[in-house]
Amino acid sequence: MKYDHMLTILGNINIITPKDSKLPPSIDIGLNLFSRREYKIVPNLVRINFEYQVEEKKSNPFKYIELSVRAL
């Protein structure tokens, strides 16, 4: 599985519903363990390990994401 696909599944997956249905305009089926757009995480389930991160790679903090046993 590609890294970006895994981050999408762990984050947000929005499904657009048909306009003529009685459902909301979109449904989020992702795990929502973090939000890349808002730079937020669920503290007891996810952490970002900055120990291995070098200064030039701080633009993508989710590259060093770690999941807890509880999240798995």
ZAVO-868322 format. One record per atom (N, C-alpha, C): residue number from 1; atom name; x, y, z. Coordinates in nm, 4 decimals. Layout:
% ZAVO-868322
+-----+------+----------+----------+----------+
! pos ! site !       px !       py !       pz !
+-----+------+----------+----------+----------+
! NUM !   CA !        X !        Y !        Z !
...
+-----+------+----------+----------+----------+
% end
This chain:
% ZAVO-868322
+-----+------+----------+----------+----------+
! pos ! site !       px !       py !       pz !
+-----+------+----------+----------+----------+
!   1 !    N !   0.0842 !  -0.1166 !   0.0000 !
!   1 !   CA !   0.0000 !   0.0000 !   0.0000 !
!   1 !    C !   0.0899 !   0.1245 !   0.0000 !
!   2 !    N !   0.0537 !   0.2203 !  -0.0801 !
!   2 !   CA !   0.1312 !   0.3435 !  -0.0867 !
!   2 !    C !   0.1105 !   0.4247 !   0.0405 !
!   3 !    N !   0.2129 !   0.5010 !   0.0750 !
!   3 !   CA !   0.2117 !   0.5811 !   0.1974 !
!   3 !    C !   0.0965 !   0.6818 !   0.1981 !
!   4 !    N !   0.0739 !   0.7503 !   0.0873 !
!   4 !   CA !  -0.0349 !   0.8485 !   0.0804 !
!   4 !    C !  -0.1716 !   0.7838 !   0.0951 !
!   5 !    N !  -0.1879 !   0.6631 !   0.0438 !
!   5 !   CA !  -0.3156 !   0.5925 !   0.0580 !
!   5 !    C !  -0.3410 !   0.5589 !   0.2036 !
!   6 !    N !  -0.2372 !   0.5142 !   0.2742 !
!   6 !   CA !  -0.2512 !   0.4824 !   0.4149 !
!   6 !    C !  -0.2892 !   0.6068 !   0.4951 !
!   7 !    N !  -0.2241 !   0.7206 !   0.4661 !
!   7 !   CA !  -0.2573 !   0.8440 !   0.5367 !
!   7 !    C !  -0.4009 !   0.8869 !   0.5091 !
!   8 !    N !  -0.4492 !   0.8637 !   0.3887 !
!   8 !   CA !  -0.5873 !   0.8985 !   0.3555 !
!   8 !    C !  -0.6848 !   0.8135 !   0.4358 !
!   9 !    N !  -0.6592 !   0.6847 !   0.4458 !
!   9 !   CA !  -0.7480 !   0.5951 !   0.5213 !
!   9 !    C !  -0.7470 !   0.6315 !   0.6695 !
!  10 !    N !  -0.6300 !   0.6631 !   0.7236 !
!  10 !   CA !  -0.6209 !   0.7002 !   0.8652 !
!  10 !    C !  -0.6795 !   0.8379 !   0.8914 !
!  11 !    N !  -0.6906 !   0.9190 !   0.7898 !
!  11 !   CA !  -0.7444 !   1.0545 !   0.8042 !
!  11 !    C !  -0.8885 !   1.0631 !   0.7596 !
!  12 !    N !  -0.9130 !   1.1333 !   0.6509 !
!  12 !   CA !  -1.0486 !   1.1592 !   0.6025 !
!  12 !    C !  -1.0691 !   1.1019 !   0.4633 !
!  13 !    N !  -1.1830 !   1.0364 !   0.4444 !
!  13 !   CA !  -1.2277 !   0.9923 !   0.3126 !
!  13 !    C !  -1.3715 !   1.0410 !   0.2976 !
!  14 !    N !  -1.3916 !   1.1385 !   0.2129 !
!  14 !   CA !  -1.5256 !   1.1934 !   0.1927 !
!  14 !    C !  -1.5898 !   1.1321 !   0.0694 !
!  15 !    N !  -1.7093 !   1.0798 !   0.0886 !
!  15 !   CA !  -1.7889 !   1.0230 !  -0.0193 !
!  15 !    C !  -1.8990 !   1.1227 !  -0.0523 !
!  16 !    N !  -1.9077 !   1.1658 !  -0.1766 !
!  16 !   CA !  -2.0114 !   1.2587 !  -0.2206 !
!  16 !    C !  -2.1369 !   1.1774 !  -0.2529 !
!  17 !    N !  -2.2478 !   1.2166 !  -0.1947 !
!  17 !   CA !  -2.3732 !   1.1448 !  -0.2155 !
!  17 !    C !  -2.4536 !   1.2101 !  -0.3282 !
!  18 !    N !  -2.5450 !   1.1356 !  -0.3893 !
!  18 !   CA !  -2.6282 !   1.1939 !  -0.4955 !
!  18 !    C !  -2.7130 !   1.3099 !  -0.4426 !
!  19 !    N !  -2.7338 !   1.4085 !  -0.5264 !
!  19 !   CA !  -2.8070 !   1.5282 !  -0.4830 !
!  19 !    C !  -2.9540 !   1.5005 !  -0.4561 !
!  20 !    N !  -3.0122 !   1.4034 !  -0.5217 !
!  20 !   CA !  -3.1545 !   1.3756 !  -0.5034 !
!  20 !    C !  -3.1827 !   1.2803 !  -0.3872 !
!  21 !    N !  -3.0793 !   1.2381 !  -0.3124 !
!  21 !   CA !  -3.1009 !   1.1481 !  -0.1990 !
!  21 !    C !  -3.1293 !   1.2292 !  -0.0724 !
!  22 !    N !  -3.1756 !   1.1602 !   0.0307 !
!  22 !   CA !  -3.2048 !   1.2247 !   0.1585 !
!  22 !    C !  -3.0841 !   1.2215 !   0.2521 !
!  23 !    N !  -2.9705 !   1.1853 !   0.1983 !
!  23 !   CA !  -2.8476 !   1.1800 !   0.2761 !
!  23 !    C !  -2.7804 !   1.3165 !   0.2791 !
!  24 !    N !  -2.6863 !   1.3358 !   0.3718 !
!  24 !   CA !  -2.6091 !   1.4613 !   0.3700 !
!  24 !    C !  -2.5277 !   1.4728 !   0.2417 !
!  25 !    N !  -2.4797 !   1.5926 !   0.2070 !
!  25 !   CA !  -2.4041 !   1.6115 !   0.0817 !
!  25 !    C !  -2.2797 !   1.5248 !   0.0710 !
!  26 !    N !  -2.2142 !   1.4961 !   0.1850 !
!  26 !   CA !  -2.0982 !   1.4072 !   0.1837 !
!  26 !    C !  -2.0930 !   1.3303 !   0.3149 !
!  27 !    N !  -2.0317 !   1.2123 !   0.3092 !
!  27 !   CA !  -2.0167 !   1.1258 !   0.4260 !
!  27 !    C !  -1.8689 !   1.0936 !   0.4413 !
!  28 !    N !  -1.8166 !   1.1129 !   0.5625 !
!  28 !   CA !  -1.6758 !   1.0852 !   0.5906 !
!  28 !    C !  -1.6642 !   0.9432 !   0.6455 !
!  29 !    N !  -1.5934 !   0.8555 !   0.5723 !
!  29 !   CA !  -1.5783 !   0.7165 !   0.6157 !
!  29 !    C !  -1.4349 !   0.6852 !   0.6589 !
!  30 !    N !  -1.3501 !   0.7861 !   0.6717 !
!  30 !   CA !  -1.2125 !   0.7650 !   0.7167 !
!  30 !    C !  -1.2077 !   0.7374 !   0.8657 !
!  31 !    N !  -1.0932 !   0.6947 !   0.9164 !
!  31 !   CA !  -1.0781 !   0.6665 !   1.0587 !
!  31 !    C !  -1.0645 !   0.7931 !   1.1433 !
!  32 !    N !  -1.0292 !   0.9047 !   1.0815 !
!  32 !   CA !  -1.0193 !   1.0346 !   1.1490 !
!  32 !    C !  -0.9259 !   1.0331 !   1.2693 !
!  33 !    N !  -0.8127 !   0.9652 !   1.2567 !
!  33 !   CA !  -0.7125 !   0.9666 !   1.3626 !
!  33 !    C !  -0.6319 !   1.0956 !   1.3609 !
!  34 !    N !  -0.6314 !   1.1662 !   1.2488 !
!  34 !   CA !  -0.5661 !   1.2963 !   1.2397 !
!  34 !    C !  -0.6249 !   1.3738 !   1.1232 !
!  35 !    N !  -0.5973 !   1.5027 !   1.1240 !
!  35 !   CA !  -0.6408 !   1.5897 !   1.0150 !
!  35 !    C !  -0.5194 !   1.6595 !   0.9578 !
!  36 !    N !  -0.4846 !   1.6270 !   0.8337 !
!  36 !   CA !  -0.3689 !   1.6911 !   0.7696 !
!  36 !    C !  -0.3971 !   1.8371 !   0.7385 !
!  37 !    N !  -0.5210 !   1.8700 !   0.7122 !
!  37 !   CA !  -0.5567 !   2.0076 !   0.6785 !
!  37 !    C !  -0.5426 !   2.0996 !   0.7999 !
!  38 !    N !  -0.5841 !   2.0522 !   0.9176 !
!  38 !   CA !  -0.5809 !   2.1340 !   1.0386 !
!  38 !    C !  -0.4603 !   2.1049 !   1.1275 !
!  39 !    N !  -0.3764 !   2.0116 !   1.0898 !
!  39 !   CA !  -0.2601 !   1.9700 !   1.1692 !
!  39 !    C !  -0.3008 !   1.9303 !   1.3113 !
!  40 !    N !  -0.4018 !   1.8448 !   1.3220 !
!  40 !   CA !  -0.4486 !   1.7954 !   1.4511 !
!  40 !    C !  -0.4407 !   1.6433 !   1.4525 !
!  41 !    N !  -0.4172 !   1.5883 !   1.5707 !
!  41 !   CA !  -0.4139 !   1.4427 !   1.5886 !
!  41 !    C !  -0.5005 !   1.4053 !   1.7088 !
!  42 !    N !  -0.5349 !   1.2769 !   1.7207 !
!  42 !   CA !  -0.6015 !   1.2240 !   1.8391 !
!  42 !    C !  -0.4903 !   1.1799 !   1.9334 !
!  43 !    N !  -0.4676 !   1.2514 !   2.0446 !
!  43 !   CA !  -0.3475 !   1.2305 !   2.1258 !
!  43 !    C !  -0.3271 !   1.0900 !   2.1801 !
!  44 !    N !  -0.4296 !   1.0202 !   2.2237 !
!  44 !   CA !  -0.4103 !   0.8871 !   2.2818 !
!  44 !    C !  -0.3955 !   0.7776 !   2.1771 !
!  45 !    N !  -0.4228 !   0.8092 !   2.0520 !
!  45 !   CA !  -0.4168 !   0.7082 !   1.9469 !
!  45 !    C !  -0.3009 !   0.7290 !   1.8503 !
!  46 !    N !  -0.2569 !   0.8530 !   1.8329 !
!  46 !   CA !  -0.1549 !   0.8863 !   1.7333 !
!  46 !    C !  -0.0533 !   0.9812 !   1.7954 !
!  47 !    N !   0.0715 !   0.9676 !   1.7540 !
!  47 !   CA !   0.1715 !   1.0686 !   1.7878 !
!  47 !    C !   0.2635 !   1.0872 !   1.6691 !
!  48 !    N !   0.3266 !   1.2005 !   1.6657 !
!  48 !   CA !   0.4224 !   1.2303 !   1.5606 !
!  48 !    C !   0.5597 !   1.2317 !   1.6255 !
!  49 !    N !   0.6459 !   1.1430 !   1.5830 !
!  49 !   CA !   0.7782 !   1.1280 !   1.6416 !
!  49 !    C !   0.8748 !   1.2200 !   1.5685 !
!  50 !    N !   0.9067 !   1.3321 !   1.6303 !
!  50 !   CA !   0.9970 !   1.4295 !   1.5706 !
!  50 !    C !   1.1431 !   1.3957 !   1.5970 !
!  51 !    N !   1.1697 !   1.2889 !   1.6712 !
!  51 !   CA !   1.3068 !   1.2522 !   1.7046 !
!  51 !    C !   1.3903 !   1.2250 !   1.5806 !
!  52 !    N !   1.3305 !   1.1619 !   1.4803 !
!  52 !   CA !   1.4027 !   1.1250 !   1.3587 !
!  52 !    C !   1.3913 !   1.2291 !   1.2491 !
!  53 !    N !   1.3209 !   1.3351 !   1.2772 !
!  53 !   CA !   1.2927 !   1.4339 !   1.1739 !
!  53 !    C !   1.4049 !   1.5387 !   1.1674 !
!  54 !    N !   1.4504 !   1.5645 !   1.0482 !
!  54 !   CA !   1.5509 !   1.6692 !   1.0285 !
!  54 !    C !   1.4822 !   1.7993 !   0.9898 !
!  55 !    N !   1.5522 !   1.9062 !   1.0013 !
!  55 !   CA !   1.4953 !   2.0397 !   0.9853 !
!  55 !    C !   1.4279 !   2.0610 !   0.8499 !
!  56 !    N !   1.4850 !   2.0083 !   0.7418 !
!  56 !   CA !   1.4261 !   2.0358 !   0.6102 !
!  56 !    C !   1.2989 !   1.9564 !   0.5824 !
!  57 !    N !   1.2661 !   1.8575 !   0.6645 !
!  57 !   CA !   1.1482 !   1.7751 !   0.6393 !
!  57 !    C !   1.0289 !   1.8137 !   0.7266 !
!  58 !    N !   1.0337 !   1.9256 !   0.7938 !
!  58 !   CA !   0.9243 !   1.9646 !   0.8812 !
!  58 !    C !   0.7987 !   2.0061 !   0.8056 !
!  59 !    N !   0.8065 !   2.0165 !   0.6747 !
!  59 !   CA !   0.6879 !   2.0518 !   0.5971 !
!  59 !    C !   0.5871 !   1.9375 !   0.5927 !
!  60 !    N !   0.6293 !   1.8141 !   0.6197 !
!  60 !   CA !   0.5398 !   1.6984 !   0.6200 !
!  60 !    C !   0.5515 !   1.6247 !   0.7533 !
!  61 !    N !   0.4890 !   1.6753 !   0.8604 !
!  61 !   CA !   0.5041 !   1.6104 !   0.9910 !
!  61 !    C !   0.4401 !   1.4725 !   0.9983 !
!  62 !    N !   0.3445 !   1.4430 !   0.9101 !
!  62 !   CA !   0.2758 !   1.3145 !   0.9165 !
!  62 !    C !   0.3586 !   1.2008 !   0.8576 !
!  63 !    N !   0.4770 !   1.2317 !   0.8071 !
!  63 !   CA !   0.5648 !   1.1262 !   0.7580 !
!  63 !    C !   0.6146 !   1.0400 !   0.8739 !
!  64 !    N !   0.6195 !   1.0956 !   0.9930 !
!  64 !   CA !   0.6712 !   1.0257 !   1.1102 !
!  64 !    C !   0.5606 !   0.9909 !   1.2092 !
!  65 !    N !   0.4438 !   0.9584 !   1.1576 !
!  65 !   CA !   0.3300 !   0.9267 !   1.2432 !
!  65 !    C !   0.3470 !   0.7872 !   1.3037 !
!  66 !    N !   0.3077 !   0.7741 !   1.4301 !
!  66 !   CA !   0.3109 !   0.6455 !   1.4992 !
!  66 !    C !   0.1737 !   0.6201 !   1.5592 !
!  67 !    N !   0.1234 !   0.4976 !   1.5408 !
!  67 !   CA !  -0.0070 !   0.4602 !   1.5953 !
!  67 !    C !   0.0128 !   0.3812 !   1.7239 !
!  68 !    N !  -0.0758 !   0.4015 !   1.8195 !
!  68 !   CA !  -0.0699 !   0.3245 !   1.9437 !
!  68 !    C !  -0.1334 !   0.1878 !   1.9197 !
!  69 !    N !  -0.1127 !   0.0979 !   2.0128 !
!  69 !   CA !  -0.1739 !  -0.0357 !   2.0055 !
!  69 !    C !  -0.3252 !  -0.0217 !   2.0087 !
!  70 !    N !  -0.3739 !   0.0720 !   2.0860 !
!  70 !   CA !  -0.5172 !   0.0958 !   2.0941 !
!  70 !    C !  -0.5757 !   0.1384 !   1.9595 !
!  71 !    N !  -0.5027 !   0.2199 !   1.8856 !
!  71 !   CA !  -0.5485 !   0.2628 !   1.7525 !
!  71 !    C !  -0.5532 !   0.1453 !   1.6552 !
!  72 !    N !  -0.4554 !   0.0575 !   1.6650 !
!  72 !   CA !  -0.4539 !  -0.0585 !   1.5745 !
!  72 !    C !  -0.5692 !  -0.1508 !   1.6052 !
+-----+------+----------+----------+----------+
% end
